[in-house]
Amino acid sequence: MVVTRHKGKSTLTVRGPETKATAIDCPAEGEWLGIRFRLGTFMPQLPVANLLDRQDVNLPRATGRSFWLNGSAWEYPEFESAEAFVARLVKRDLIARDRAVEDALRGVSSALSKRSLQRHFLQATGMTHSTFRQIQRARYATNLLKQGVSILDVVHEAGFFDQAHLTRSLKRLIGQTPAKIVGREEQLSFLYKTARFR
């Protein structure tokens, strides 16, 4: 969820996962507050598959300080009230969490069949487990490159077949080639995974 404040107008946008690099226009005079949910958390009334790859949904405005969600007016959250806002969403069953996804991410065996687990993962995240792992590997490789690890060492460490495979993956998922990532100082995206890729 992203609250945008721009030119005196507030908007709450629900965004889904992205399976490719995208650019976002962020005017300098705007303000943004992002609430990022853990993978496997979703809004049942807004199927994740409908939000995939920038198919954003702007929730209708109720007043200048509130928006409509599930038939009720909700006040736009502020940084200080974001956790209470999410707690209210949980209490009203407006966000849900699929434990099967959490188990899959931790590698815990599930009572579900492999096919059922794949279906749960796709329904809760909008992508396959394989696509998610490709994204994680690309993020991990990007973090290694930004830490000064050589491109060839990143190929080996992150489990790519060769440098061409790394380049294709990063260009598609991060939006930059390894050489450009090494030379950049600014943040490319929400690159939060720094642990060794498994």
C-alpha positions in Angstrom: 0.0 0.0 0.0 1.3 3.4 -0.9 -0.1 6.7 0.4 0.8 9.5 -2.0 0.5 13.2 -1.1 0.9 15.5 -4.1 -0.4 18.9 -4.8 -2.7 18.9 -1.8 -4.3 15.6 -2.8 -3.9 12.2 -1.0 -4.3 8.8 -2.7 -4.0 5.3 -1.3 -2.8 2.8 -3.9 -2.7 -0.9 -3.5 0.2 -2.4 -5.5 1.1 -6.0 -6.1 4.4 -7.7 -6.7 6.6 -7.0 -9.7 8.3 -9.7 -11.8 10.3 -7.3 -13.9 12.1 -4.0 -13.4 9.8 -0.9 -13.7 10.4 2.8 -13.3 8.2 5.0 -11.1 7.7 8.7 -11.5 8.2 10.4 -8.1 7.9 14.2 -8.4 10.2 16.0 -6.0 7.3 17.9 -4.4 5.4 14.8 -3.5 5.4 12.7 -0.3 5.0 8.9 -0.1 4.4 6.4 2.7 4.8 2.8 1.8 3.5 -0.2 3.8 5.1 -3.3 2.5 3.6 -6.6 3.5 5.5 -9.8 4.0 5.3 -12.3 1.1 2.1 -14.4 1.5 0.1 -11.5 2.9 -2.7 -10.3 0.7 -6.1 -8.6 0.6 -8.8 -11.2 -0.2 -11.1 -8.7 -1.9 -8.2 -7.7 -4.3 -6.7 -10.8 -5.9 -3.0 -10.5 -6.1 -3.0 -11.7 -9.7 -4.9 -8.6 -10.6 -2.2 -6.4 -9.0 0.8 -8.0 -10.6 3.3 -5.9 -12.5 2.0 -2.4 -11.9 -1.7 -3.1 -12.2 -2.3 -0.8 -9.3 -5.6 0.0 -7.7 -6.3 3.5 -6.4 -8.9 3.3 -3.6 -11.6 5.9 -4.0 -11.4 9.0 -1.9 -14.1 9.6 0.8 -12.8 13.0 1.9 -9.5 14.9 1.7 -8.4 12.9 4.8 -9.9 9.4 4.1 -10.6 6.8 1.4 -13.1 4.0 0.9 -12.2 0.4 1.7 -14.7 -2.4 1.9 -17.7 -0.1 2.4 -16.1 2.0 5.2 -14.2 5.3 5.2 -10.6 4.9 6.5 -8.3 7.8 7.5 -5.1 7.9 5.4 -2.3 6.5 7.6 0.7 8.5 8.7 4.1 7.2 9.5 3.3 7.2 13.2 0.0 5.4 12.7 0.9 2.8 10.1 1.2 -0.1 12.5 -2.1 0.7 14.1 -3.6 1.0 10.6 -2.4 -2.5 9.6 -3.6 -3.9 13.0 -7.1 -2.6 12.2 -6.9 -4.2 8.7 -6.0 -7.5 10.3 -8.8 -7.2 12.9 -11.4 -6.6 10.2 -10.1 -9.5 8.1 -9.1 -7.1 5.2 -5.7 -8.7 5.0 -4.9 -12.3 5.3 -1.8 -14.5 5.4 -1.3 -17.9 3.8 0.8 -20.0 6.2 1.6 -22.5 3.3 3.6 -19.7 1.7 5.6 -19.1 4.9 6.3 -22.8 5.1 7.5 -22.9 1.5 9.8 -20.0 2.0 11.3 -21.6 5.1 11.6 -25.0 3.4 9.3 -26.6 6.0 7.5 -29.7 4.8 3.8 -29.2 4.5 0.8 -31.5 4.7 -0.2 -30.1 1.3 0.8 -31.9 -1.9 3.4 -30.1 -4.1 0.7 -29.1 -6.5 -1.5 -27.6 -3.8 1.4 -25.8 -2.3 2.2 -24.3 -5.7 -1.4 -23.2 -6.1 -1.4 -21.6 -2.6 1.9 -19.8 -3.5 0.5 -18.5 -6.8 -2.8 -17.4 -5.2 -1.2 -15.5 -2.3 1.7 -13.9 -4.1 0.6 -13.6 -7.7 3.8 -15.5 -8.9 5.2 -18.9 -8.9 7.7 -20.0 -6.3 10.3 -20.4 -9.1 9.8 -16.7 -10.2 10.1 -15.6 -6.6 13.4 -17.5 -6.2 14.7 -15.9 -9.5 13.9 -12.4 -8.1 15.6 -13.2 -4.7 18.7 -14.4 -6.5 18.8 -11.2 -8.6 18.5 -9.1 -5.5 21.2 -11.1 -3.8 23.5 -10.7 -6.8 22.8 -6.9 -6.9 23.7 -6.6 -3.2 27.0 -8.5 -3.8 27.9 -6.2 -6.7 27.1 -3.1 -4.7 29.4 -4.5 -1.9 32.3 -4.7 -4.4 32.3 -8.4 -5.2 33.6 -9.0 -8.7 31.1 -9.9 -11.4 32.6 -13.4 -11.9 32.5 -14.1 -8.2 28.9 -13.0 -8.1 28.1 -15.5 -11.0 29.5 -18.3 -8.8 28.2 -17.1 -5.4 24.6 -16.5 -6.6 24.4 -19.6 -8.7 24.2 -18.3 -12.2 25.4 -20.5 -15.1 27.7 -17.8 -16.5 28.1 -14.0 -16.9 25.5 -13.8 -19.7 22.9 -15.5 -17.5 23.6 -13.0 -14.7 23.4 -10.1 -17.1 20.1 -11.2 -18.6 18.6 -11.8 -15.2 19.7 -8.5 -13.7 18.6 -6.5 -16.8 15.1 -8.1 -16.7 14.5 -8.1 -12.9 16.6 -5.1 -11.7 16.7 -3.0 -14.8 20.5 -2.7 -15.0 23.4 -4.7 -16.2 26.0 -5.9 -13.6 28.5 -3.3 -14.9 26.0 -0.4 -14.4 25.1 -1.6 -10.9 28.8 -1.6 -9.9 29.1 2.0 -11.0 25.9 3.4 -9.4 25.6 4.8 -5.9 21.9 5.4 -5.7 19.3 2.9 -4.5 17.8 0.9 -7.3 14.8 -0.6 -5.6 13.8 -2.2 -2.3 16.8 -4.5 -2.1 16.4 -5.8 1.3 17.8 -9.4 1.1 21.4 -9.5 2.1 21.7 -13.0 3.4 23.3 -15.8 1.3 21.0 -17.0 -1.4 19.9 -20.6 -1.0 
